Amino acid sequence: MRSLPRHPGPRVSGAVAAAAGAIAAVLLTTASAVVFAPAVTPAAAADGVPDQSFTIKDPRITESSGLAASRAHPGVYWTHNDSGYGPQIYAVDSRTGETVATLTLEGIGKPRDVEAISMGPDGNVYVGDIGDNLNGTWDHVWIYRFPEPKELKDATVRATQFTVKYADGPRDAESMMVDPKTGRVYIASKNEGGGGLYEGPAELTSSGTNTFRRIDDVPWVTDGAFSPDGKELVLRSYFSARAYAWQNGRLGKERRVSAPFQRQAESVTYTADGKALMFGTEGKESGVVRVDLDKDTGGSSSSGGNSSSGGGNSSSGGGGGAADGASGAGDGNQGNATLGAIIVIGGAALVFAFKRMRRKD
């Protein structure tokens, strides 16, 4: 690397000042979108009480990359690890954070990069082995489907494997959603400039290739979910979430949804009753944070990110770890830690901008 020429002293040009101002504006905008709240640990939810924020306690689940609310078992959420793990799917009870069933899939190949999970209207669970850490070089990916078990217990289940290709070539993706009304599968790809929303065939086939076709543009997203009534599609990224009206299989009016700041924001799903969103993250003892939706608008906009566990806090109902993947449950410094992280990122950005400008001098 070529050394930069030394200057006799620091010089802040107008361009640097302008860059600093722009970065500061971005930081303020980002900070305003982050859900800050004091950490409050609520009592464990009793049967019949709406799902609360919780911590995934299973030490085997270290890279929870997808989340789906069970339709057959109230309060239970299906999740899985990211790439490099076996064909295991976990059922986690939101009231305790404990795994209540581990399913091992058979009848499929070796999972490569499992990124998403979704419930279908047919009573099946859909698993998206759709990631591509090589930045879109695999010529095909897979979707696995199996019936949601009526009884929660450890079991080996036979799954159907579907081969997926994109009409416009390989793509990296982390988001797979099943329309709760039509059963059609959608995938959202990602890259630095955004991504695309891809529509699968009306019915998947296991005997051939399922071609997914691009129907719209979407921002960089790490997961997505349909509302239970099929009227809305939510897509999340690392720092935000957006809801789109869903009409006739196409994206409609867009609105911002409050999302918690998490270490590695990976997953989102609606609660089974459609009254809230549950946001997940990767990491050991990772947290799932509930964000209630505004009832006055039919659940299509955010109420400001207040979680049912107390004013938008992201601590677990079980109180056993860092619910947002960044701070311990019950740690009242969560907001300060997040703000500190933003300041550090902003400082680094300013330094980078300053160095770039000095290089041009």
Steps between C-alpha positions, in 0.01 A plus 500: 500500500634844404568727798303821519696828488537671834360847557641747751176508687136396479296686241126468482378601157149609415442165337595319821272724702219429258567127522501519878168681496347244268625212711368666815159534335503133410593409856217707640257339257626153590483571871141619467404173332653285773272378776648610832338397824588415857551130556222355711470131570132399510358197672476186290186499287220270604296292254273717292711815544636651176852396406775702668859580411721206591854362492586180312677292764597191301885498476473321165327801344781748447405640158121530500444625148125455447185519710141384448207498740342157532139469390433178690673585829427844651807681628746274317745627238691294244862592437824354361871566480677667210755337268726216609249317718294185458138459392351590838197721560419617854170581668555761772238588762483879531377471860821335618752539219554123513506265203198270520568296185790434265413373154761334279413516132556195282444440130704807406860570413751668728380851588733766367391843630160496670374856539122507534195317629130565442160344565271417209119490490521128431626427853854449376824660614720637221876529549710714265850367429546810286813675626806533282810618684685496169291799393269330258710232334300184567281417204220372723375508859242295688176524692397225742140436607359282774170478692497684831479223764185479711707397801812679616775246560839413358449316174636425154266627229502441127518821299444574133786675324443756223771626266486875436658715231456868415394604152772767490786296644637407844418719798591523867192510723399480864125558479233249402129559559192285435176681417252388771210513254635359175791290628730655240864534602697823464872568546668837552859514376765736637809686383673827578269697275179341624326189378205356319174332598464168318179307447494122485264288293141459615593155627847369575609178332747251641559331164657793319637851542289777647577829326453817705442822304574855612184707551628807686795677659555494876770640730771286663306263726590219739151355548134553428155381603139520389234606747266212589217660301723534194444875469851611581861401440771616739866502397779573749862603461779544753374842612137533396182330385236591244145382447339477157134463419460167321238495225458242226851368549670837467655761728284799579532806721809499721540615859770490764471259793691546823768237552735437794873557463659154515856375465431307179139551398407178324134406530144624532156342523150602599349358813231246415227753583657766278513759778877531523828430329773285654856600406790254543877512485793261485735412783512287812191555717365732234188701565167524325334840548129566473386827341128567523317631195255788502155350548330817371638442151427133473846395609668651196714762671720516804402630840849632556678177575352431841546138585249313708764438758508861601544811291692347215761331714673208342569297807371150525194389685715215619777734600776272385737695280532785259167538332631727230824313460694799628421547867400284792136456599406754759790725405370854523788629291372351174405837355831654601693207352314532173550875489868446574523255211347756267743767618795264446378416149449868429846585627654233281310634201624853567859380529464309175357806324778720638768259377340484157501877474863525616595246235356731236693803630 
